[in-house]
Amino acid sequence: MSGWVEIDLAAIAHNLSEIRKVIGRERKIMPVIKADAYGHGLIPVAQVLAREGVDFLAVSYVHEGVELRRAGIDLPIVILLGVLPCEIEALFNYQLIPVVYRLEVARNLSQEAQKKGEVLPIFVKIDTGMGRLGVYYKEAISFLKEIKRLKGIKIEGITSHLAVAETDREFTQRQFRRFEDIVRVAQAEGLVLKCNHIANSAGALMYAQKFPVIRPGLTIYGVYPTTSLKRKLNLKAVMSFKTRIVYIRWLPSGVGVSYGHTFVTSRDTKVAVLPIGYDQGLFRQLSNRGEVLICGKRVPIIGTICMHLTMVDITEIEDVTIGDEVVILGRQGKEEITAEEVAAKAGTISYDVLCRIGRGNPRIYV
Ligand SMILES: *Cc1c(COP(=O)(O)O)cnc(C)c1O
């Protein structure tokens, strides 16, 4: 017995419909399903999203796109990180849409497309203030003009990424303005850019801007990028992480628990031992800080979290037996432990929690 993750696929459909209510039904949606759909499982999540009528899917890498195609997903698939020359063949073989931000790659794509007698759709990636990938926004127009001259590739639109959507309204709006200016000037230069996307979850839901296409990740999985959004839409967490108690014992007062004795009992203490640890994505930082749910109640993690074992104090819980279900992430009775809560206690972000727990444990789809 170890731990397992439960994925509520109906919650994905629910979250998508909540997002659509806010952004308007006429907007196109490109859910981001990189990192094994944030730990929820690439193919099952893609299948639900396809059924729910999304317009695109976005992943980081070419190999993720190939996996989707091999599973029979026929939606347009965007490769957010772009490609190296050695990956170009796969784009054609599997009909993947790259983002492009280097002229050399654009030229290679153009040559290959002409050789094959095909036209490859691409998105041009612009850096409007993330300082990561993309053509710097001041050079965007001249870059777009160069690309436009190349035969065999078709610019579907431009794309960019927000750096501080949750924390800095002014800078985010500056990024929007830079982005829109490029679309407008390009238009005036005779370049029609129809399918432009810049907004992640926070960008799409926190700002009144009406984007033709949005690129949500986190909110698809039912996690809020900021608590203020709880007033705007009602998301349902898709992932739960559960295990069962393998051992229950009483320890007298004054006894050290686990490596380093970072916890010492101060009373007769009933301890439950759980068969999971940091190997399963239970962050070590939750030692003596985190909580889990047992019998619908919160109980504290005591002592240092081990590789495959974790101790919790269940002195207050009656009627609990070996084999009882324990919730580390998710709901039990009226209580819920969210990815945001775990992230705050572990000193990380909810994305990290989902990826680590989701990818480190067997998944059950419910
Ligand atoms: C991961 C990612 C997203 C999704 O962001 P969320 O905050 O999860 O909504 C969108 N665009 C790009 C380029 C990304 O890398």
The ligand as a Gaussian input file, in Angstrom:
#p B3LYP/6-31G(d) Opt

LIG

0 1
 C        2.078000      27.206000     -18.553000
 C        1.705000      28.249000     -19.526000
 C        0.387000      28.763000     -19.584000
 C       -0.688000      28.422000     -18.583000
 O       -0.564000      29.217000     -17.433000
 P       -1.551000      29.083000     -16.173000
 O       -1.043000      30.078000     -15.219000
 O       -1.405000      27.681000     -15.698000
 O       -2.927000      29.364000     -16.651000
 C        0.088000      29.635000     -20.619000
 N        1.038000      30.009000     -21.520000
 C        2.301000      29.549000     -21.474000
 C        3.294000      30.012000     -22.478000
 C        2.679000      28.681000     -20.471000
 O        3.944000      28.248000     -20.413000

